[in-house]
Amino acid sequence: MSKNTKLINKLLSKPKDFTWAELVKVLKQFGYVQVDTGKTGGSRVRFVNPAYPPITLHKPHPHPILKRYQINDIVNLLKNERLL
C-alpha cells in the first residue's frame, strides 16, 4: 500500500489527529492547488481544481490539527465529486 493510499485511508477513518500538512498532500493528489486569498484572507485558505468545486478552509492554529467538522466536510465533498 502506497503512502498516498494510507493517507487517504486515514482521512476516511476521520481521526482526531489529522494535520493540515496531511490534508494539503491529499488535496494535491486530487489536483487541487492552494491559492492565495490576499491580505484580507486571514487564516482562510482556498484550494482550487478546474474540474471540481473549490474548497475554502480556515487553517488551524496554533495547533495544525483539523477540526472534526472540517474533516467531515472534506470527506463529504470528495465523495460527492466521486474522488473517493
C-alpha positions in Angstrom: 0.0 0.0 0.0 1.4 3.4 -1.0 1.9 6.3 1.3 -0.8 8.2 -0.6 -3.3 5.4 -0.2 -2.5 5.1 3.5 -3.1 8.9 3.9 -6.5 8.7 2.1 -7.5 5.8 4.3 -6.5 7.8 7.4 -8.7 10.7 6.2 -11.6 8.3 5.6 -11.3 7.0 9.1 -11.9 10.6 10.3 -9.1 10.6 13.0 -8.8 13.2 15.7 -5.1 13.9 14.8 -5.3 14.6 11.0 -2.9 17.5 10.3 -3.0 20.4 7.9 0.1 19.1 6.1 -1.6 15.8 5.5 -4.7 17.5 4.1 -2.6 19.5 1.7 -1.0 16.3 0.5 -4.3 14.6 -0.1 -5.8 17.5 -1.9 -2.7 17.8 -4.2 -3.2 14.1 -5.1 -6.6 15.1 -6.5 -5.2 18.0 -8.4 -6.1 20.8 -6.0 -3.8 23.8 -5.8 -3.6 26.2 -2.9 -4.5 29.8 -3.9 -3.6 32.9 -2.0 -6.6 34.7 -0.7 -4.9 38.1 -0.4 -4.3 40.4 2.6 -7.8 40.2 3.9 -8.0 36.4 3.8 -6.7 36.0 7.3 -6.3 32.3 8.0 -8.7 31.3 5.2 -7.1 29.1 2.5 -8.6 28.2 -0.8 -7.9 25.1 -2.8 -9.0 25.1 -6.5 -9.2 22.5 -9.2 -10.8 23.5 -12.5 -12.8 20.3 -12.7 -14.2 20.4 -9.2 -15.7 22.9 -6.7 -13.2 25.0 -4.7 -12.5 24.2 -1.1 -12.2 27.0 1.4 -11.0 26.3 4.9 -9.6 28.1 7.9 -6.1 27.0 8.6 -6.0 25.7 12.1 -3.8 27.5 14.6 -1.9 27.4 16.9 -2.0 23.6 16.5 -2.1 22.2 13.0 -4.8 19.6 13.8 -8.0 19.9 11.7 -11.4 20.1 13.5 -13.8 17.2 13.1 -16.3 19.3 11.1 -13.6 20.2 8.6 -12.7 16.6 8.0 -16.3 15.6 7.6 -16.9 18.4 5.1 -13.8 17.5 3.1 -14.7 13.8 3.0 -18.3 14.6 2.0 -17.2 16.9 -0.8 -14.6 14.4 -2.2 -17.2 11.6 -2.0 -19.9 13.8 -3.7 -17.4 14.5 -6.5 -16.6 10.8 -6.8 -12.9 11.4 -6.0 -13.2 8.9 -3.0 
